[in-house]
C-alpha cells in the first residue's frame, strides 16, 4: 500500500512538472513567426497576417499568359486591336462568338441526324422482329436468313451508336474550347 502511495505521488509530480514546462502550440507558432526571416525579394508576399483588410487590391500590368485566347494563333493581333479600338474588339468578339455558334450548331445537327437514323433503324428492326416472330412458318423457313440479317443489323446499329457517341464527344470538346475562348452558350439543350 505504501508502495502504491509513493507511485501515485511520483506520477502526479511528473505530470505537474511536465505540464508546467510544456509550451502551447499557439505560443510556439507565434515565436516561430517572429523569428522567421523576411523575404528579401522585391515582390510583396501576402499572407493572412499582412493582407490589407481596409484597402482594395488592384492588379496592374498585362493579363496573364494563360488568357482565354491563348489557343488562338492570331490572338496577339486581336489583343493589339482591342487595346487600340474597343469597338473593333467588340466586333471581333462577336465574330468569334458567331463562328463558334455556327460550328456548335452544325455539330448538333449532325448529332440529331445520327440519332434520327439510329432511331429509325431500331423501329424498323422491331417491326421486322414482330413480323418474324408472329409467323411460326416464316420463322422455321427463314431462320438462316433471319440470323444473317439480324447479325448485319446489330453490326450496323453498333457502328451508328459509336458514330453518335463520337459526335457527342466532339461536341463536348468543342463546347469546352468555346468556353475557354470566352464564348458562353446560353442554352444547353443538347443533353
Buried (B, 14 or more C-beta within 10 A) or exposed (E): EEEEEEEEEEEEEEEEEEEEEEEEEEEEEEEEEEEEEEEEEEEEEEEEEEEEEEEEEEEEEEEEEEBEBEEBEEBEEBBEBBEEEEEEBEEBBEEBBEEBBEBBEEBBEBBEEBBEBBEEBEEEBEEBEEEBEEEEEBEEEBEEEBEEBBEEBEEBBEEBEEBBEEBBEEBEEBBEBBEBBEBEBEEEEBE
